[in-house]
Amino acid sequence: MRLKYKWIVLILIVIIAATLRFYRLGKVPTSLNADEAAIGYNAYSILKTGKDEYNRRFPLLFQSFDDYKLPIYIYFTVPGIAVFGLNDFSVRFPSALFGTLTVLLTYFLVKELFPKTKNQELGTMNHELIPLLSSFLFAISPWHLQFSRSAYEANIAVFFIVLGITCLLRAPKCKWLFIIGFITLALSVWLYHSSRVFVPLILISYSVLYYRDILKNKLIFLSGIFLCFIICIPFLLLSLSSTALVRARGVSALDDETLIKRNVSWRQADINFHIPYSNMYHNHRFVNISIIIKGYLEHYNPNFFVSEIVQGKYHAPGVGLLYLWELPFLLCGIFILLKTKNHEPGTKLLILWFFFAPLAASITHMLPHPVRALIFLPTPQIFVAIGLCGLYNRLYQTKQIFRKLFIGITAIVVLFSCFYYLHQYYIHGPIDYALDWQYGHEQVVEKVTSLQDKFEKVVVSTTLDQPYIFFLYYLRYDPATYLAFGGTKSGKFDEEGNAFGKYEFHSYMKSDSVADANTLYVGTPSEILPGTKRLLDIRDPSGNIVYSLYDKIMYEK
């Protein structure tokens, strides 16, 4: 492929990637979830006051809902809010931007993974075609699109990982890239928790596979490691703090009380039957190892990639994380690489990347989890590209008609599957998965705003799931004023203490609660306080009532 045409094709791919990631970004998904609203308001608060919602100045961990969010995405959101204002587009803008850039980086990554050498299975064309094809498949990837259009820290972590590995692969030809590679990989650790496991493993693998190149540049390589360590030290210290461990315990499958109690009951039963050594085979360490292995293998279940077994907000209706047609080519690509003789270091690193990706997620619950395993990307798309090129290379030895049929059928299948995904995502996703995206909060705030002048107080039930952050966000409530009220007071995932202005956030469905004529109540359809009546309802796109507003019944004399 001629150089000028190669760059034209790459530019077109990036334009496609940007269009798919930015089109209606503030409207689809249909609403922000609580984490996105928290990211947006904390970034807004940093912009206006230099403090987060808990009145902490430029924190390295944002307490948020006591899940202690990593800081980089929130700080990256600040410029977008400064330019576009506090809105859904500006909150999702960093993810869409870095998602688009990751598509571009994928081209250069694959170029470094597969240098210009002849491969019997792929032919001499692999040096140009596979990088372009990998980038294109990544541009239209349902998995990557899903997370590039929402405020997910993991998505930006993928960008920094791809950038870091690309720099390290290129570093033997330009030694200063060692420094950039280590810095960007260190930053990925500050973006998402899975990087804490993945980055050390991939760096060890790189050091083993490229040790000859490292020995030639050992001084700058060691300088890069030192910088990486310096950047990661504060994060490591924070990770060991009691506050940060709250997040780890919240998602860890190893602390599952049900499994612990079951293991204890089995051990007690063995003791009752006088069976010796029960402490050995009902040891909690063995149980934990079993949990980790099962969690790891869940991510290689084909259903994880192509079916709808994951939560609705992580995929479009009727479409998996990958297109169904990609699965056989994914397996074909892996097979081609594994059977290739005289593996190049890049090939080995790519395979190790694919098998390291779900390690961090394997100790958590709700598996397989597409966010915690997002580090898989873009390896599946690269394998698919290799599988497609490998099959085409086989057909290249046959009649021209078969090659044309293969290209034509593949193009039709790819275009149809992409169109179907976009149709499902934009048309049916906002309807089918409205509740998964916590639809209704913006509408609640809008209705309350139109009625609040008639009441002295507004009480919002905490069953609305972190309603205080949605009110702060959609009201664009002045952070300085909010912090003057004391900021967020909740802790241990308890919202009962939050209040600002005329808004209070707590449960009003208590036995001693009495309706107040000067109070507007906001809750679910079932939360009807005695002595109140419905003012209006908030319905989801399917027409179901999700939230209701109530006030006191006024009896005429």
HELIX and SHEET records of a PDB file:
HELIX    1   1 LEU A    3  PHE A   22  1                                  20    
HELIX    2   2 ALA A   34  THR A   49  1                                  16    
HELIX    3   3 ILE A   72  PHE A   84  1                                  13    
HELIX    4   4 ASP A   88  LEU A  113  1                                  26    
HELIX    5   5 ASN A  126  ALA A  139  1                                  14    
HELIX    6   6 PRO A  142  SER A  148  1                                   7    
HELIX    7   7 GLU A  153  ARG A  170  1                                  18    
HELIX    8   8 ALA A  171  LYS A  173  5                                   3    
HELIX    9   9 LEU A  177  VAL A  189  1                                  13    
HELIX   10  10 SER A  195  LEU A  209  1                                  15    
HELIX   11  11 TYR A  211  LYS A  216  1                                   6    
HELIX   12  12 LYS A  218  SER A  239  1                                  22    
HELIX   13  13 SER A  242  VAL A  251  1                                  10    
HELIX   14  14 GLU A  257  ASN A  272  1                                  16    
HELIX   15  15 SER A  278  TYR A  281  1                                   4    
HELIX   16  16 HIS A  284  GLU A  298  1                                  15    
HELIX   17  17 PRO A  302  VAL A  306  1                                   5    
HELIX   18  18 GLY A  312  TYR A  314  5                                   3    
HELIX   19  19 GLU A  326  LYS A  339  1                                  14    
HELIX   20  20 PRO A  345  PHE A  356  1                                  12    
HELIX   21  21 ALA A  361  ILE A  363  5                                   3    
HELIX   22  22 LEU A  374  PHE A  376  5                                   3    
HELIX   23  23 THR A  379  LEU A  395  1                                  17    
HELIX   24  24 GLN A  400  HIS A  423  1                                  24    
HELIX   25  25 GLN A  424  HIS A  428  3                                   5    
HELIX   26  26 GLY A  429  ASP A  432  1                                   4    
HELIX   27  27 HIS A  441  LEU A  451  1                                  11    
HELIX   28  28 GLN A  452  LYS A  454  5                                   3    
HELIX   29  29 THR A  462  LEU A  464  5                                   3    
HELIX   30  30 PRO A  467  TYR A  474  1                                   8    
HELIX   31  31 PRO A  479  ALA A  484  1                                   6    
SHEET    1   A 6 ALA A 499  PHE A 500  0                                        
SHEET    2   A 6 TYR A 503  PHE A 505 -1                                        
SHEET    3   A 6 LYS A 457  VAL A 460  1                                        
SHEET    4   A 6 THR A 519  GLY A 523  1                                        
SHEET    5   A 6 ILE A 545  LYS A 552 -1                                        
SHEET    6   A 6 THR A 532  ARG A 539 -1                                        
END                                                                             
